Amino acid sequence: KSIISFNPKVFQRAQELDEYYAKNKQFMGKLHCVPMLIKDNIDIAGMPTTGSIKALRNSVPQKNALVIDRLNREGAIFLAKASLS
């Protein structure tokens, strides 16, 4: 029960990074294609952020937290949201 929700766009993101590399012959950033699990108290647009509270299971933010935007720019791939406990 360590995974709260899976990222439905993970394969799309991986494809975008593959295409970027094929076109530019360089990595997007220092974390190009590095898979990550994000704790469930950090907002990722389109994925529920519950903070391990069942009542918030339908709370879906419209924008990313700053740290997620920064990791995206470096080429990270977010696989899922992990439980806080």
N, CA, C and O of each residue as an XYZ file, in Angstrom:
340
protein
N       0.816     -1.202      0.000
C       0.000      0.000      0.000
C       0.856      1.260      0.000
O       0.438      2.299      0.511
N       2.032      1.169     -0.563
C       2.911      2.336     -0.586
C       2.632      3.265     -1.762
O       3.048      4.423     -1.734
N       1.936      2.785     -2.798
C       1.604      3.612     -3.956
C       0.152      4.082     -3.832
O      -0.757      3.269     -3.664
N      -0.058      5.393     -3.917
C      -1.402      5.972     -3.830
C      -2.071      5.993     -5.210
O      -3.217      5.567     -5.353
N      -1.354      6.489     -6.222
C      -1.909      6.553     -7.576
C      -0.779      6.508     -8.596
O       0.329      6.980     -8.342
N      -1.083      5.934     -9.747
C      -0.116      5.848    -10.842
C      -0.342      6.987    -11.822
O      -1.469      7.449    -11.999
N       0.725      7.434    -12.452
C       0.654      8.515    -13.426
C       0.145      7.965    -14.759
O       0.827      7.153    -15.385
N      -1.042      8.393    -15.203
C      -1.574      7.871    -16.468
C      -0.815      8.376    -17.695
O      -0.994      7.844    -18.791
N       0.024      9.387    -17.526
C       0.748      9.973    -18.658
C       2.220      9.577    -18.689
O       3.009     10.199    -19.400
N       2.601      8.558    -17.934
C       4.011      8.203    -17.819
C       4.593      7.746    -19.159
O       5.726      8.101    -19.484
N       3.847      6.969    -19.937
C       4.363      6.502    -21.225
C       4.430      7.630    -22.247
O       5.329      7.654    -23.087
N       3.497      8.549    -22.181
C       3.522      9.728    -23.051
C       4.769     10.562    -22.771
O       5.438     11.019    -23.697
N       5.076     10.756    -21.496
C       6.264     11.526    -21.107
C       7.545     10.832    -21.590
O       8.454     11.486    -22.100
N       7.610      9.515    -21.427
C       8.781      8.771    -21.877
C       8.949      8.895    -23.393
O      10.068      9.041    -23.885
N       7.847      8.837    -24.124
C       7.895      8.979    -25.582
C       8.399     10.373    -25.975
O       9.212     10.510    -26.889
N       7.909     11.403    -25.277
C       8.359     12.773    -25.560
C       9.859     12.916    -25.333
O      10.546     13.571    -26.117
N      10.369     12.310    -24.268
C      11.806     12.393    -23.987
C      12.615     11.619    -25.015
O      13.697     12.059    -25.403
N      12.111     10.472    -25.464
C      12.784      9.718    -26.525
C      12.846     10.528    -27.812
O      13.883     10.567    -28.473
N      11.744     11.173    -28.170
C      11.704     11.995    -29.376
C      12.640     13.199    -29.264
O      13.296     13.577    -30.234
N      12.694     13.792    -28.077
C      13.603     14.921    -27.854
C      15.049     14.494    -28.099
O      15.813     15.198    -28.760
N      15.412     13.331    -27.556
C      16.776     12.849    -27.724
C      17.072     12.508    -29.185
O      18.154     12.812    -29.687
N      16.114     11.877    -29.869
C      16.311     11.511    -31.275
C      16.493     12.757    -32.142
O      17.283     12.752    -33.087
N      15.773     13.799    -31.823
C      15.839     15.027    -32.619
C      17.081     15.850    -32.311
O      17.723     16.360    -33.230
N      17.436     15.992    -31.025
C      18.505     16.900    -30.607
C      19.840     16.229    -30.306
O      20.857     16.907    -30.157
N      19.842     14.894    -30.216
C      21.056     14.140    -29.897
C      21.695     14.588    -28.582
O      22.915     14.547    -28.425
N      20.867     15.006    -27.663
C      21.341     15.352    -26.322
C      20.203     15.149    -25.330
O      19.031     15.107    -25.705
N      20.567     15.024    -24.067
C      19.561     14.856    -23.022
C      18.868     16.177    -22.738
O      19.430     17.250    -22.958
N      17.628     16.082    -22.240
C      16.875     17.281    -21.881
C      17.500     17.960    -20.661
O      17.520     19.187    -20.567
N      18.003     17.160    -19.742
C      18.610     17.700    -18.540
C      19.337     16.604    -17.784
O      19.536     15.504    -18.300
N      19.727     16.910    -16.568
C      20.508     15.975    -15.758
C      19.705     14.755    -15.312
O      20.292     13.744    -14.926
N      18.379     14.831    -15.359
C      17.523     13.732    -14.918
C      16.776     13.080    -16.082
O      15.722     12.477    -15.880
N      17.306     13.196    -17.281
C      16.645     12.688    -18.483
C      16.254     11.220    -18.306
O      17.118     10.356    -18.154
N      14.940     10.941    -18.325
C      14.353      9.598    -18.214
C      14.599      8.911    -16.868
O      14.491      7.688    -16.782
N      14.922      9.655    -15.835
C      15.073      9.062    -14.510
C      13.683      8.901    -13.899
O      12.970      9.889    -13.727
N      13.285      7.657    -13.565
C      11.953      7.437    -12.980
C      11.926      7.848    -11.511
O      12.887      7.619    -10.776
N      10.820      8.455    -11.091
C      10.683      8.932     -9.718
C       9.304      8.636     -9.160
O       8.309      8.621     -9.885
N       9.264      8.401     -7.862
C       8.020      8.375     -7.108
C       7.967      9.675     -6.327
O       8.968     10.094     -5.747
N       6.814     10.310     -6.307
C       6.639     11.590     -5.622
C       5.738     11.376     -4.413
O       4.711     10.704     -4.516
N       6.111     11.937     -3.278
C       5.284     11.829     -2.078
C       3.927     12.484     -2.333
O       3.822     13.437     -3.104
N       2.912     11.970     -1.688
C       1.537     12.372     -1.964
C       1.134     13.724     -1.380
O      -0.045     14.077     -1.408
N       2.075     14.471     -0.862
C       1.749     15.832     -0.405
C       2.269     16.887     -1.384
O       2.195     18.082     -1.097
N       2.789     16.463     -2.525
C       3.318     17.368     -3.548
C       2.387     17.317     -4.757
O       2.065     16.237     -5.253
N       1.963     18.474     -5.224
C       1.004     18.553     -6.331
C       1.631     18.249     -7.685
O       2.678     18.784     -8.049
N       0.951     17.370     -8.416
C       1.240     17.116     -9.826
C      -0.086     17.306    -10.543
O      -1.073     16.651    -10.207
N      -0.118     18.185    -11.518
C      -1.355     18.466    -12.252
C      -1.937     17.183    -12.844
O      -1.234     16.412    -13.498
N      -3.224     16.968    -12.605
C      -3.903     15.817    -13.159
C      -3.845     14.559    -12.315
O      -4.476     13.559    -12.656
N      -3.098     14.589    -11.216
C      -3.026     13.438    -10.315
C      -3.537     13.847     -8.936
O      -3.243     14.950     -8.476
N      -4.299     12.975     -8.269
C      -4.818     13.324     -6.941
C      -3.702     13.600     -5.939
O      -2.676     12.921     -5.937
N      -3.909     14.600     -5.092
C      -3.003     14.889     -3.981
C      -3.831     14.765     -2.709
O      -4.648     15.632     -2.398
N      -3.607     13.672     -1.977
C      -4.445     13.401     -0.811
C      -3.765     13.688      0.517
O      -4.446     13.905      1.519
N      -2.454     13.695      0.548
C      -1.774     13.836      1.826
C      -2.118     12.679      2.753
O      -2.097     12.831      3.974
N      -2.433     11.526      2.177
C      -2.834     10.312      2.896
C      -4.136     10.470      3.669
O      -4.351      9.788      4.671
N      -5.005     11.366      3.208
C      -6.320     11.564      3.812
C      -7.365     11.075      2.808
O      -7.480     11.621      1.711
N      -8.121     10.048      3.185
C      -9.083      9.436      2.256
C     -10.126     10.423      1.742
O     -10.591     10.292      0.610
N     -10.496     11.397      2.547
C     -11.504     12.380      2.134
C     -11.024     13.247      0.968
O     -11.843     13.850      0.274
N      -9.715     13.318      0.742
C      -9.159     14.147     -0.339
C      -8.832     13.338     -1.601
O      -8.134     13.840     -2.482
N      -9.323     12.101     -1.704
C      -8.955     11.245     -2.832
C      -9.390     11.799     -4.185
O      -8.878     11.365     -5.218
N     -10.323     12.746     -4.199
C     -10.762     13.365     -5.460
C     -10.196     14.769     -5.651
O     -10.637     15.499     -6.538
N      -9.235     15.145     -4.835
C      -8.607     16.466     -4.928
C      -7.502     16.416     -5.986
O      -6.421     15.880     -5.743
N      -7.786     16.978     -7.156
C      -6.835     16.935     -8.275
C      -6.409     18.365     -8.602
O      -7.226     19.156     -9.074
N      -5.143     18.708     -8.358
C      -4.674     20.067     -8.636
C      -4.593     20.357    -10.133
O      -4.410     19.450    -10.945
N      -4.729     21.616    -10.478
C      -4.673     22.051    -11.873
C      -3.269     22.428    -12.325
O      -2.999     22.509    -13.523
N      -2.363     22.663    -11.353
C      -0.984     23.008    -11.732
C      -0.005     22.277    -10.834
O      -0.357     21.807     -9.752
N       1.218     22.193    -11.299
C       2.283     21.500    -10.584
C       2.856     22.361     -9.464
O       2.797     23.589     -9.507
N       3.408     21.687     -8.465
C       4.218     22.368     -7.468
C       5.513     22.826     -8.155
O       5.917     22.256     -9.169
N       6.144     23.831     -7.610
C       7.376     24.379     -8.195
C       8.448     23.306     -8.369
O       9.119     23.262     -9.400
N       8.610     22.454     -7.384
C       9.636     21.411     -7.466
C       9.352     20.449     -8.620
O      10.290     19.953     -9.244
N       8.095     20.177     -8.911
C       7.734     19.298    -10.027
C       8.077     19.967    -11.354
O       8.597     19.318    -12.261
N       7.790     21.250    -11.471
C       8.160     21.978    -12.693
C       9.663     21.936    -12.924
O      10.119     21.758    -14.053
N      10.422     22.097    -11.867
C      11.887     22.077    -11.994
C      12.396     20.691    -12.381
O      13.294     20.571    -13.214
N      11.830     19.652    -11.786
C      12.227     18.286    -12.141
C      11.832     17.961    -13.577
O      12.572     17.274    -14.281
N      10.676     18.446    -14.018
C      10.238     18.258    -15.412
C      11.232     18.863    -16.386
O      11.579     18.245    -17.393
N      11.687     20.066    -16.088
C      12.651     20.735    -16.978
C      13.952     19.951    -17.101
O      14.644     20.050    -18.115
N      14.286     19.173    -16.075
C      15.506     18.366    -16.113
C      15.281     16.986    -16.722
O      16.224     16.206    -16.845
N      14.026     16.672    -17.108
C      13.748     15.431    -17.812
C      13.292     14.257    -16.963
O      13.312     13.123    -17.440
N      12.885     14.488    -15.730
C      12.435     13.397    -14.860
C      11.104     12.826    -15.340
O      10.329     13.503    -16.015
N      10.856     11.582    -14.982
C       9.588     10.910    -15.281
C       8.955     10.513    -13.959
O       9.592      9.839    -13.149
N       7.714     10.918    -13.726
C       7.016     10.621    -12.481
C       6.134      9.393    -12.683
O       5.147      9.439    -13.416
N       6.499      8.307    -12.029
C       5.772      7.052    -12.180
C       4.480      7.031    -11.386
O       3.443      6.587    -11.878
N       4.550      7.521    -10.137
C       3.395      7.399     -9.245
C       3.554      8.331     -8.048
O       4.592      8.963     -7.852
N       2.473      8.394     -7.249
C       2.497      9.122     -5.987
C       2.602      8.095     -4.861
O       1.878      7.100     -4.851
N       3.505      8.343     -3.917
C       3.754      7.417     -2.819
C       3.087      7.881     -1.538
O       2.933      9.080     -1.302
N       2.696      6.927     -0.717
C       2.058      7.207      0.553
C       3.006      7.963      1.487
O       4.226      7.835      1.375
N       2.458      8.730      2.384
C       3.275      9.472      3.350
C       3.706      8.603      4.529
O       4.709      8.891      5.182
N       2.955      7.550      4.799
C       3.301      6.722      5.960
C       4.253      5.611      5.601
O       4.640      4.827      6.467
